[in-house]
Amino acid sequence: MSDTDPIHVWFVEDHDAFRRSLERLCTPKRGLAPSRSFANAESMLAALAETAEKPQVLLLDVGLPGRSGLEILGDIHQHAPDCRVVILTVFEDEAKISQAISAGACGYLLKTSTPDEIADAIIETFHGGSPMSPHVASSVVKLLARLTKPVTSAIALSPRELELLRCMVEGLTAKEIAVRLAISIHTADTHTRNLYSKLGVRSRAAAVARAMREKLV
């Protein structure tokens, strides 16, 4: 995928009007491909198992009819291991935040976020970021720092990966990291994926927590 290809986004949201508003975000002008959207977890998982073209970013509501968003995170990663999931919800509950991020969600946004904030979050997520509403960001990192288990062997990071990790700890966006490191955002994304693999994490928040726990930067 090149830097100019639109990002394929799926939404799982049971509120019809809000789901339609999310669909309208996905325009070529924003760099987002026309989306697929679902009112429940079951129909989305069925589509995910059948389609060859997996979503690159999936926005997932928590309070769905039938299986909840938190219950299906493992199923999503099983069918689409490279898909990056952002929780989009009205819940600002520490236990739900912890459960979502620990299960591999890359971000956690409140539904009070503006359309531009949600669109920016999709792009940030695709490029390795962990977008979070300001109300939950600080508590997420603290929670993950407590929950992150110590590693059993040394983590060997390259100088470039250490630079990237420092940028994440500083809170830079994917675009700001690319500028800081004088690389394309696509190259930054590749380095980010390699960094996550070495750290054994799925999200930026978890990477920052690992850095804090292991005193890597």
C-alpha positions as CSV (number, residue, x, y, z in Angstrom):
1,M,0.0,0.0,0.0
2,S,1.3,3.4,-0.9
3,D,1.0,6.6,1.1
4,T,-1.8,7.8,-1.2
5,D,-4.0,4.7,-1.2
6,P,-7.2,5.2,0.8
7,I,-7.6,3.4,4.1
8,H,-10.2,0.7,4.3
9,V,-12.4,1.2,7.3
10,W,-15.2,-0.8,8.9
11,F,-17.6,0.4,11.6
12,V,-19.6,-1.7,14.1
13,E,-22.3,0.6,15.7
14,D,-25.9,-0.3,16.5
15,H,-27.2,3.3,16.5
16,D,-28.4,3.9,13.0
17,A,-28.0,7.7,12.8
18,F,-24.5,7.6,14.4
19,R,-23.5,4.8,12.1
20,R,-24.5,6.8,9.1
21,S,-22.6,9.8,10.3
22,L,-19.5,7.6,10.6
23,E,-20.0,6.3,7.1
24,R,-20.0,9.9,5.8
25,L,-16.5,10.4,7.2
26,C,-15.0,8.0,4.6
27,T,-14.3,10.1,1.6
28,P,-11.4,10.3,-0.8
29,K,-10.7,13.8,0.4
30,R,-10.0,12.5,3.8
31,G,-7.9,9.6,2.4
32,L,-10.5,7.0,3.5
33,A,-12.1,4.4,1.3
34,P,-15.9,3.9,1.3
35,S,-16.6,1.9,4.4
36,R,-18.6,-1.2,5.4
37,S,-20.7,-0.8,8.5
38,F,-22.6,-3.2,10.7
39,A,-25.2,-2.9,13.4
40,N,-24.0,-5.9,15.4
41,A,-20.9,-8.1,16.1
42,E,-22.3,-11.2,14.5
43,S,-22.9,-9.8,11.0
44,M,-19.5,-8.1,11.0
45,L,-17.7,-11.3,12.0
46,A,-19.5,-13.3,9.3
47,A,-18.4,-10.7,6.7
48,L,-14.9,-10.7,8.1
49,A,-14.6,-14.5,7.8
50,E,-15.9,-14.4,4.2
51,T,-14.2,-11.4,2.6
52,A,-10.6,-11.4,1.2
53,E,-10.3,-7.7,1.6
54,K,-10.0,-7.2,5.3
55,P,-10.4,-3.8,7.0
56,Q,-7.3,-1.9,7.9
57,V,-9.0,0.0,10.7
58,L,-12.1,-1.0,12.5
59,L,-14.1,1.3,14.8
60,L,-16.0,-0.8,17.3
61,D,-18.8,0.1,19.7
62,V,-18.8,-1.6,23.1
63,G,-22.5,-1.7,23.9
64,L,-23.8,-3.8,21.0
65,P,-26.8,-6.1,20.9
66,G,-25.8,-9.7,21.3
67,R,-22.0,-10.0,21.8
68,S,-20.4,-6.9,23.0
69,G,-17.4,-5.2,21.3
70,L,-15.1,-6.3,24.1
71,E,-16.1,-9.9,23.6
72,I,-15.1,-10.1,20.0
73,L,-11.7,-8.5,19.9
74,G,-10.0,-11.9,19.9
75,D,-12.2,-13.0,17.0
76,I,-11.3,-9.9,15.0
77,H,-7.6,-10.5,15.4
78,Q,-8.1,-14.2,14.5
79,H,-9.7,-13.3,11.1
80,A,-7.8,-10.1,10.4
81,P,-4.5,-10.1,12.4
82,D,-3.3,-6.9,10.8
83,C,-6.5,-4.9,11.4
84,R,-6.2,-2.1,14.0
85,V,-9.2,-1.7,16.2
86,V,-10.3,1.5,17.9
87,I,-13.0,1.4,20.6
88,L,-15.6,4.1,20.0
89,T,-18.0,4.3,23.0
90,V,-19.9,6.3,25.5
91,F,-18.2,4.4,28.4
92,E,-15.4,6.1,30.3
93,D,-15.0,3.2,32.7
94,E,-11.5,2.2,33.8
95,A,-12.2,-1.5,33.8
96,K,-13.6,-1.4,30.2
97,I,-10.6,0.7,29.1
98,S,-8.2,-1.8,30.6
99,Q,-10.0,-4.8,29.1
100,A,-10.1,-3.2,25.6
101,I,-6.5,-2.2,25.5
102,S,-5.2,-5.4,27.1
103,A,-7.2,-7.4,24.5
104,G,-5.4,-5.6,21.6
105,A,-7.4,-2.5,20.8
106,C,-5.2,0.3,19.5
107,G,-7.2,3.2,20.7
108,Y,-10.2,4.3,22.8
109,L,-12.4,7.2,21.7
110,L,-15.5,8.7,23.3
111,K,-18.5,9.2,21.0
112,T,-18.4,12.9,22.0
113,S,-15.4,13.2,19.7
114,T,-15.9,15.5,16.7
115,P,-16.1,14.0,13.2
116,D,-12.7,15.5,12.4
117,E,-11.2,14.0,15.5
118,I,-12.6,10.6,14.6
119,A,-11.3,10.8,11.0
120,D,-7.9,11.9,12.2
121,A,-7.9,9.0,14.7
122,I,-8.5,6.5,11.9
123,I,-5.5,7.8,10.0
124,E,-3.4,8.0,13.2
125,T,-4.4,4.4,14.0
126,F,-3.5,3.1,10.5
127,H,0.0,4.6,10.9
128,G,0.7,2.9,14.2
129,G,-0.8,5.5,16.6
130,S,-3.0,4.9,19.6
131,P,-5.6,7.7,19.5
132,M,-7.4,8.3,22.8
133,S,-9.8,10.9,24.1
134,P,-7.9,13.2,26.5
135,H,-10.1,12.0,29.4
136,V,-8.8,8.5,29.1
137,A,-5.3,8.7,27.7
138,S,-3.4,9.2,31.0
139,S,-5.2,6.5,32.8
140,V,-4.6,4.0,30.0
141,V,-0.9,4.4,30.1
142,K,-0.8,4.1,33.9
143,L,-3.0,1.0,33.8
144,L,-0.9,-0.6,31.2
145,A,2.3,0.1,33.0
146,R,0.8,-1.8,36.0
147,L,-0.5,-4.6,33.9
148,T,2.5,-5.1,31.6
149,K,4.4,-8.1,32.7
150,P,8.2,-7.8,32.8
151,V,10.1,-9.4,29.9
152,T,12.1,-12.6,30.5
153,S,14.9,-11.6,28.1
154,A,16.6,-8.4,27.1
155,I,14.9,-6.3,24.4
156,A,17.4,-5.3,21.7
157,L,16.2,-2.2,19.9
158,S,18.1,-0.5,17.1
159,P,19.0,3.2,17.4
160,R,16.2,4.1,15.0
161,E,13.7,2.1,17.0
162,L,14.8,3.8,20.2
163,E,14.3,7.1,18.5
164,L,10.9,6.1,17.5
165,L,10.0,4.9,21.0
166,R,11.2,8.2,22.5
167,C,8.9,10.0,20.1
168,M,6.0,7.9,21.2
169,V,6.7,8.5,24.9
170,E,6.7,12.3,24.0
171,G,3.2,11.9,22.6
172,L,4.1,12.8,19.0
173,T,1.6,11.8,16.2
174,A,2.6,9.6,13.4
175,K,3.1,12.6,11.1
176,E,5.2,14.4,13.7
177,I,7.3,11.3,14.1
178,A,7.9,11.1,10.4
179,V,9.0,14.7,10.3
180,R,11.2,14.3,13.4
181,L,13.0,11.2,11.9
182,A,13.1,12.7,8.4
183,I,11.3,9.7,6.9
184,S,8.1,9.1,5.1
185,I,5.0,8.2,7.1
186,H,4.9,4.8,5.4
187,T,8.5,4.1,6.5
188,A,7.6,5.2,10.0
189,D,4.7,2.8,9.9
190,T,7.1,-0.1,9.0
191,H,9.4,0.8,11.8
192,T,6.5,1.0,14.2
193,R,5.3,-2.5,13.3
194,N,8.8,-3.9,13.8
195,L,9.0,-2.1,17.1
196,Y,5.7,-3.5,18.3
197,S,6.9,-7.0,17.3
198,K,10.1,-6.7,19.3
199,L,8.2,-5.3,22.3
200,G,5.4,-7.9,22.1
201,V,2.6,-5.3,22.0
202,R,-0.2,-4.3,19.6
203,S,-0.6,-0.6,20.3
204,R,1.3,2.6,21.0
205,A,-0.1,2.8,24.5
206,A,1.2,-0.7,25.3
207,A,4.6,0.2,23.7
208,V,4.8,3.3,26.0
209,A,3.8,1.2,29.0
210,R,6.5,-1.3,28.1
211,A,9.1,1.5,27.7
212,M,8.1,2.8,31.2
213,R,8.2,-0.6,32.8
214,E,11.5,-1.7,31.3
215,K,13.1,1.8,31.4
216,L,14.0,1.6,27.8
217,V,14.1,5.3,27.2
